[in-house]
Amino acid sequence: MNTYVVVGAGFSGTVAAIEFLNRVQHEAQLLIINRSGLIARGLAYGTNSPLHLLNVPAGNMTALADEPDSFLKYCIERNMEVTAGSFVSRKVYGDYLEHLLNRAIERSSPRVKTTQISAEVVSLTPNGQGATIELDSGEIFKADQVTLAFGHFPPSNPSGLGSVSETHYYQQDPWEQRADSKIQKDEPILLIGGGLTAIDVISNLMKSKHTGKVYMLSRRGLLPKSHRVARGQHTDHTHTRNRLLESKPSILGYLKIIRNAIKTGLNEQIDWRDIIASIRPVTAELWRRLPDTERRRFLRHLQSYWDVHRHRVAPDTFQIFEDALNRGQLIPLAGRIVSMDVVNGSVTAVIKERRKASNRLLTVNLVVNCTGPTSNPEKTKSPLIKKLLKKGLVVSDTLGLGVCVNEHYYLKNTHGEPNDWLSYVGPMLKADHWELTAVPELRVAARSVALNVCQKFER
């Protein structure tokens, strides 16, 4: 009997397991191993806050690539007032994923045994055509196929924190429950980063009736953009995609084509959001065409602008952000940290503001790292990833964006060869695909991985 092991049970791992159960025809064993024990949740969908909304409308949030209305039907069957354009809570989405997994287990062949294990994988060693897996519980077993489905890891520490990073005044993981935080509702807070993570933290603060100033520091000081309340009209943007694919692979060339399309669209009353969305099907191909020099240029000069326009905020969440901004409680800053010190029971931060000659001094009582999760395997604290890197079974890309895989998502080793028993699906695919980090793309990758495993088990 073949054994398939999925390590990680967030979105990617859960969908890979579901797709495998829906398709496997032969006798097999499926092991789903998750460190936290929370199946179908992960970082994104483990929240209980109703303020944490999906950043994609419900109509495009199916977890199953072959069932486009799956999530929408799930919501409607539970008497939720949801349309294709609604932004649903992330908790509901976690419930949906769990429902799909339980349904797949119930409907799977009697010859397929599924086991969910709450443990951490501490060792993964090649063994014949598969691998030997060791858990922190001491349990050891053999696997024929393994899919690593690591999700998001806590952000890396930015420079300038100094010794503050070792104190309770600093929170590296913004999603961590801070039992030791002594922050009072009227005390000021500094958020490092201005993206979706910062928006989540701001929503939580406003829900808890925080009244103190909230400083939001990012390199360029760009503010988030909101999705529209109503879905956009369907328009054909094939011409724009073709121009991008036929152009010389350069960031400047891409930028000019996109800007021109947006300008032309304005004259035709086409929203810029529709232009950005139209590029989504070819984003990975456009990224793969770029040489490293162009990729570095994008990361240095344009990524922050792309992120703001591409990763937008649900309207209700954006309203919370905008209200805090309008009443002066939320203060965006553009710049970088020069230094930080703990002085008289608070943090004094020296900020070099963008385009300003003198530094700015801030006194806050908590610093929260909101720079976003790291996808660089070299910077994670995961013991398993460190061992896989050391063994040469996993290789990070030259830009530190993620892991190197082949076209079937099998991880490459230090020789550039794919491990034919070890695949990966998750946000670390950013290295080769740039934006294969969200549900619409990850569901396709998870299905592909599951199909490959099924085909191998049928041989």
QUIFENVEN-V275287 format. One record per backbone hydrogen bond with DSSP energy under -1.0 kcal/mol. NH is the residue of the N-H (numbers start at 1). CO is the residue of the C=O. Records with the same first field share a line. If there is no record, write none. Layout:
NH = CO + CO
This chain:
4 = 29
5 = 145
6 = 31
7 = 147
8 = 33
14 = 10
15 = 11
16 = 12
17 = 13
18 = 14
19 = 15
20 = 16
21 = 17
22 = 18
23 = 20
24 = 20
28 = 111
29 = 2
30 = 113
31 = 4
32 = 115
33 = 6
34 = 117
40 = 9
45 = 41
52 = 49
53 = 51
54 = 88
58 = 86
59 = 84
60 = 57
61 = 58
67 = 64
70 = 67
73 = 69
74 = 70
75 = 71
76 = 72
77 = 73
79 = 76
80 = 75
82 = 80
86 = 83
90 = 52
93 = 89
94 = 90
95 = 91
96 = 92
97 = 93
98 = 94
99 = 95
100 = 96
101 = 97
102 = 98
103 = 99
104 = 100
105 = 101
106 = 102
107 = 103
108 = 104
112 = 109
113 = 28
115 = 30
117 = 32
122 = 134
123 = 134
125 = 132
127 = 130
130 = 127
131 = 143
132 = 125
133 = 141
134 = 123
135 = 139
136 = 120
138 = 135
141 = 133
143 = 131
144 = 3
145 = 3
146 = 421
147 = 5
148 = 423
149 = 7
164 = 161
165 = 162
166 = 163
167 = 164
170 = 167
171 = 367
176 = 173
179 = 177
187 = 184
189 = 213
190 = 366
191 = 215
192 = 368
193 = 217
199 = 195
200 = 196
201 = 197
202 = 198
203 = 199
204 = 200
205 = 201
206 = 202
207 = 203
208 = 204
209 = 206
210 = 205
211 = 185
212 = 185
214 = 329
215 = 189
216 = 331
217 = 191
218 = 333
227 = 313
241 = 237
242 = 238
243 = 239
244 = 240
245 = 241
246 = 242
250 = 248
254 = 250
255 = 251
256 = 252
257 = 253
258 = 254
259 = 255
260 = 256
261 = 257
262 = 258
263 = 259
264 = 260
265 = 261
266 = 262
267 = 263
269 = 266
270 = 265
274 = 271
276 = 272
277 = 273
278 = 274
280 = 277
282 = 279
286 = 282
287 = 283
288 = 284
289 = 285
290 = 287
295 = 291
296 = 292
297 = 293
298 = 294
299 = 295
300 = 296
301 = 297
302 = 298
303 = 298
306 = 302
307 = 303
308 = 304
309 = 305
310 = 306
311 = 307
312 = 310
313 = 225
318 = 314
319 = 315
320 = 316
321 = 317
322 = 318
323 = 319
324 = 320
325 = 321
326 = 322
327 = 323
328 = 325
329 = 324
330 = 324
331 = 214
333 = 216
335 = 218
336 = 352
338 = 350
339 = 350
341 = 348
343 = 346
347 = 364
348 = 341
349 = 362
350 = 339
351 = 360
352 = 336
354 = 334
356 = 353
360 = 351
362 = 349
364 = 347
365 = 188
367 = 169
368 = 190
369 = 171
370 = 192
374 = 153
379 = 376
386 = 382
387 = 383
388 = 384
389 = 385
390 = 386
391 = 387
393 = 388
394 = 388
397 = 402
400 = 397
403 = 428
404 = 395
406 = 410
409 = 406
411 = 422
412 = 404
413 = 417
414 = 392
416 = 413
419 = 411
422 = 419
423 = 146
424 = 409
425 = 148
429 = 426
430 = 427
431 = 428
433 = 429
434 = 430
435 = 433
437 = 435
442 = 438
443 = 439
445 = 441
446 = 442
447 = 443
448 = 444
449 = 445
450 = 446
451 = 447
452 = 448
453 = 449
454 = 450
455 = 451
456 = 452
457 = 453
458 = 454
